[in-house]
């Protein structure tokens, strides 16, 4: 039977028989006294932590300001000039975007409306960005073009 410590404090011991069956012994377990005194216990080896997934390169795209977003939406013909000014000034949801907000269940609908009304910076990977882009039928490449094209406006 093999034995291996399962933590650095040596308070959890795994006993593994020939079939691969594992018995976990801790202080107070019937096998603890004899098993923890074995001279052949393999040391604790922490599980390797997998490398994180490479971050989406779109996360590095600088955010747009509130002003840049409403100018972009207007210049792209997604909202009217009046709606752009109202949205910038009061957070009012433009008519073209209203169905998207109205389709959300509560409390998501209220959360989205508050987020829209109060945002100061728009991030490329923000769920609100994806929601607005989806309602306009935009591709990922088109959204990227907005972020790069309106960054200097």
N, C-alpha and C positions, 0 to 999 in steps of 0.2 A: 504494500500500500504506500502510495506517495503522499507527501504532506507539503503544504505550502502556506506561508503566512499570507493573509489577504489584506492586511493593513500594516502600516509602519509601526504602529503601537504594539503589535503582536498580541492583539486581543481577539483576533478572528483567525481561525486555522481551518484550512480546507484539507480534508482527507479524501483521497481519490483512490478507489479500488481498481482492479484490473479491467473491469467492464466500463470504466469511466464514470461510475456513480460517485457523486460528491456528497460528503457529509460535512457540514459546517459546524465546527465546535467553537464555543466561546466559554469564558469562565462560567462555571456553574453547570456546564454540560457534563453528562456522565463520562464522556471520553476525554474531557479536558486535561485532567491530571496526568494521565499516561501519555496522551498524544502530544501535549505541549512540551513534554520533557524529552522527546525524541531528538537525537543528535543529527538526524538527516533531513530536517525541515528546510525546504527551499526558501530562500529569502523572499520578502515582499518585492514584487516588481510591478510598479504602477502600469496600468494599461496605457498604451501610447495614445495620445490625443491626436485625432486626425487633423490634418491641416484644414483651415477654414477654406470654404469655396472662394475662388477669386471674386472679389467684389465687382459688381456690375460697373463697367466703365462709365455708365451714365450717371452714377452717383457723384462723379467728379465734375460734372457740368455745373458751373456756377448758377445759383438761383437767379430768378428774375424778381424784380421789385413788383409791388402791387401796380404801380404806374405802368411799368413795361408790359405786364400781363394784359391790362385793359386796353392799352394802345394796340398790342398784338391782336387781341380778339376783334377789335374794331377794324384794323387794317386788313385783316384776313376775311372780313365780311361775316364774321360769326355773330357779332352784335352791332347794333346801331350806335351812332355817335351819342345820342341821348342816353342809351343804356350804358355806354362806357363811362360817361360822366357820372351818372347816377350810381353805378356800381362802385366807382372809385370814391365817390363822396360819401355814400351812405351804406354800401355793402348790399344794396338791392340786387337781387338775382335777375339777370337779364331774361327776357321772355324766351329766348332760344334755349336757355339752360334750365328754365323752370320745370319742364317735364322730367328732366333727369333727377332733380331734387324731389319732385312730387312722387316719383316712382319708388323712392326709398321707404322702407318700413321705419316706424318709430322704434327706438330713439335715434336711429341712424340719420333720418331725415333732418331732425333738429340739429344733430351734431354737424352734419354737412353744411347746413345753412349758417350756423354760427362760425364754423371754420372759414367759409367763403367770405362772410361779412367781416371777419377780424384778421384775415391773413395779412402779413406784411411782406413775406418773401414766399415765392413759389418755387418749390424744388422739383426737379425733373422726375424723380421717382416717387413723389408724393401720391398717395392714392387718389387725392382730389384731382391731380393732373390727369391721371389715367381715366378717371370717371368723365371728366369734361371732354377729353380727347375721344373717348369711345362714343360719347353722345354726338360728336361731330363727325364720326367715322374716319378718324385720322389714323395713319399708320405710325409705328414707332419712329420711322425715319422722318416723317413730317413733323412730329413733335420735337425731335432733335433739332430740326431745321428752325423751328420757332425759337427754341432756346438759344441757338447760336445766332440766328438772324436778328433777334430783338434785344440781345444783350447790350448793344451799344446805343439803344434808343433812349 
